[in-house]
Structure formats: C-alpha cells, structure tokens
Amino acid sequence: MNQTVIGREPEKAILHKLWQAQAAQFLALYGRRRIGKTYLIRQFFHNKGLYIEVTGLKDGSTQEQIANFMQQVYRQFPQALSLKIPENWHIALEIFTEQIEALPKTKKATLFLDELPWLATKRSGLMQAIDYFWNTRWCKLKNFRLIVCGSSASWMLDNLVHAKGGLHNRLTQSILLQPFNLHETMKYCKSLGLSLSNKQLLELYMVMGGVPYYLNQITKSKSASQNINDICFNKNGLLYNEFSSLFSALFDNPEINRLIIQTIANKNHGISREELLKQTKLSSGGRFNHRINELTASHFIQEFVPYGRTRRDIYYKIIDPYTLFYLRWIEPLYKSSRQVTDKGYWLKKLNTPAYNTWSGYAFESICLNHTAQIAKALGLEHIAYETGSWQFIPRKNSQEQGAQIDLLFDRNDGIIDICEIKYCHKQYTVDKAYAKNLANKMDVFSKHIKIKKHIHLNMICAMGLKHNLWSDDLVQQAIDLNALFAAE
C-alpha cells in the first residue's frame, strides 16, 4: 500500500483538490479494464481518513451485492452489525448514512464503489438510492467523498457523466483514465526493475500500448520480441485471449462493437462515417452514435475531421495498439483454427513484408497519440497550432496524383509543418525516388489547401534520418523515437 503511483499527475492533482475541498465531493472515474483505476484510488485514499472500498460482483444478484456492501460497512462500523441482510439498497444505504453522519465532522470519510455497473444490476434500485441519498443527505456532509468507478465507459457516461435524471449535474468531478504515454511507460517499467532501451520499449508499446496490467507481464531477462512471443502467441499468454474477454466486459453488444472495430481497422488512414455505415450495414442514429461514443471513451478509436474538411466529414481510426496488433496477427490464427506450436513464431515474423507494413502503421498511430511530444521536439512549445492529417484522392480516370499526409501542425505564425512518419530498424535513407514522392506530396498539398502558408517538411524516423543530398534539400527537421519519450 506504500507503492508510488507512476505518472497520472493531472489525475492526482484532481484527487488532491477533491480531498482538500470543504464540501461533499462526488467523483466518477472511468476507463477501460486493466488501466489502473482501482490502484489509483486505493493508493491515494487508503491511508486518508475513513476509507471503505466495495467492489461489484460480476453477474452477482442484488442480494449478493448488498451482502458484500454491508460486509465492508460492518468492518468499519461493527456497532451497526446485524444478522439480517437489508432487503434493498435503500435500507443498506440508510444504515451506512447513519454511521457516516455520526462521525466527528473533522474526520473525512470516503466511499469507493468499484465496478459500479456490476453493483447496479437491472431493477436493483441502487442508482435510485444513490440519487436519493446524495441529493438529500450526503451532499450536506462536508467530510464525505463518494467515488464511483467502472470499466464500462458507456454505462458510466449514460448513468453518471451525462445523466439526465436525478444525478444530472451532481458530479463534482469526473476522470477518464487513459493508457500511459511512452514517458509514463518508461517510468513504470523502470519501477518494475526492467532495464529496456527506448527502442525495446517502443516495440512493446506497439503491441500492448500503455496498459499497466499488460506491462506487468514483461519478463526481465527477455528481449521485447521474446516477450511479445510469450505474451501474445502462447495459448496461456495474457494477450492471446484478452481481446474477446475485454470486449465482453466493456460492452453490452460486443459483437456489433467488434464489427465496427474490424471495419475501421481495414482502413489504415481512417474511414468516413458514411463508409463505415455502408460497410457495417448499421443504421445511422442514436444507437450507432452510442456505440461510437463508448469505443471512443474506451480509447479504442478516435474521431477526427481531416484537415480542410468540415464537421460533416467525420472519420474514425484505431488508436489502441493492442487492437491493431490483435486484428492483424492474433485473430487470423483464431479464424484458421491454428495453434501456434513454434516457440519462435513472432521472432520469425520480424522484418517480413507483413511485419514491415504493420509496424509502419503501428508507429504512425503512436506518433499521432504523442503530438505534444513531437511539437516540443519541433520547437513549437510557444507557438499556437492545430494538428491534423490530410489526404487527397483524385477522381477516377483523373490525371492528378494523390497524396497522404500523416501528421501536420497548422501554426499561427504562417507556417504548416508537414510530418512524414517512418518506422525502420536503422537510420532511414531518402533516395531519389522517395525524394520525388515527397516533393510531389508537398506540391499536391499546396495546390489543394485554401490557406496559403509556407510549408516545412519534417521527418519522424524511429532510428533517425541519414543525411544525404536528398534529405538535406527537402527536410527541415528530423526527429527520432527518443523525442516521443519526452514528458509533456
């Protein structure tokens, strides 16, 4: 219980402010499974005042959930012990509230309801009871903190964050806990005693992202590739079977959400809303928007508008590294009913054409999630900018050339920084043919954007850029993977 919480600085600041407040506080914390929600709250509050933690039981009945709740209450308030389990949540919370109201006003009390979606079973009455007690009694207790947590982001959004009923606008704070970035991942791995280079960390991050529980599976004595082989391609490895259980735990309709995810994943640079609806054969409207919102809140996908387009031109892309990896490498094994018997399966895939294609898109996705670090490396810390991506697809039978820009920074000082992203195990070399491609890309972009600004071309190369005549002529700045590990 005395372990340090790595990273999470904005979240810890929110929790500190919540603890110091001179009024009752109601916090909703949500984020995908394995992301460290429980750990964060437990480490911050366990030695502060009176702390009661209750975790929902997966598929538990209402009476089982109430019995579990009362067991934790009786541990703190043995004087309230009764042989009879309360008949409903209202009675259970009445018993709890009487004990909290009897506390000295100087002693703060925190009730942490973990996995609230499991506690609040259908027709259980728990949400109505929380609504009643918060609005009538708990909100008046200056020494009381209520924290609710759930992995089902959509449930938390619908029932708390965006609630339209009695709990509407009752939250004093909400936190969406996201995966670690590369800097936090580096610090976390060091805390685990792992000695890994930034290149090795990047290889692991491209597979499992910044999910703390996944990073805990890494074995000290093995390389990144060996760990990936063991964790992802061994039938007993955590990430070999994680995807299905992850979706089942998070979503009420996992099959439909998987269909959406798989369809988006087929388009490496994103898919338009119109095309997504067409390919999935789903109806546009509230239910579709709901599924998109829960996938976005769970950090599986990102909604974006390509540079130069209007809000009507919404696109979606996968931003979760494990999802990209699973759909490209692990799911095909399931579909073919193949068992991986080769203990060196992943190591034999390295540097194959399929590996090179996947690693390029995986690295690009990571860069798009570390734009603050890239901007810092480009010297944009004190310059206002907007980020985006851009694509031009010429009409059929047109003589025009198309172009794809991975990342750009539209600066307010009259410059647009275009970033070309390349993943390679050695320094990247710009040859004559590629230089021509880059020059064409800049020409096409200049021709089709309406804003006339000076354009800078930058290269983001994992292992750096090898300087030659072509690169020196075209490239303004080149940054390597180390820039992505910088603190924001």
Secondary structure as UniProt FT lines:
FT   HELIX           9..20
FT   STRAND          25..30
FT   TURN            33..34
FT   HELIX           37..45
FT   TURN            46..47
FT   STRAND          50..55
FT   TURN            58..59
FT   HELIX           62..76
FT   HELIX           78..80
FT   HELIX           89..101
FT   TURN            105..106
FT   STRAND          109..114
FT   HELIX           116..119
FT   TURN            122..123
FT   HELIX           126..136
FT   HELIX           138..140
FT   TURN            142..143
FT   STRAND          144..150
FT   HELIX           153..156
FT   HELIX           157..161
FT   TURN            166..170
FT   STRAND          173..176
FT   HELIX           182..191
FT   TURN            192..193
FT   HELIX           198..208
FT   TURN            209..210
FT   HELIX           212..215
FT   TURN            216..217
FT   TURN            220..221
FT   HELIX           224..233
FT   TURN            235..236
FT   HELIX           238..240
FT   HELIX           242..250
FT   HELIX           254..265
FT   TURN            268..269
FT   STRAND          271..272
FT   HELIX           273..280
FT   HELIX           286..297
FT   TURN            298..299
FT   STRAND          301..304
FT   TURN            307..308
FT   TURN            311..312
FT   STRAND          315..318
FT   HELIX           321..325
FT   HELIX           326..330
FT   HELIX           331..335
FT   TURN            336..337
FT   TURN            343..344
FT   HELIX           345..349
FT   TURN            350..351
FT   HELIX           353..368
FT   HELIX           371..377
FT   TURN            378..379
FT   TURN            381..382
FT   STRAND          385..392
FT   TURN            396..397
FT   STRAND          403..411
FT   TURN            412..413
FT   STRAND          415..422
FT   STRAND          428..429
FT   HELIX           432..448
FT   STRAND          454..461
FT   TURN            462..463
FT   STRAND          465..466
FT   HELIX           469..474
FT   STRAND          477..479
FT   HELIX           481..485
//
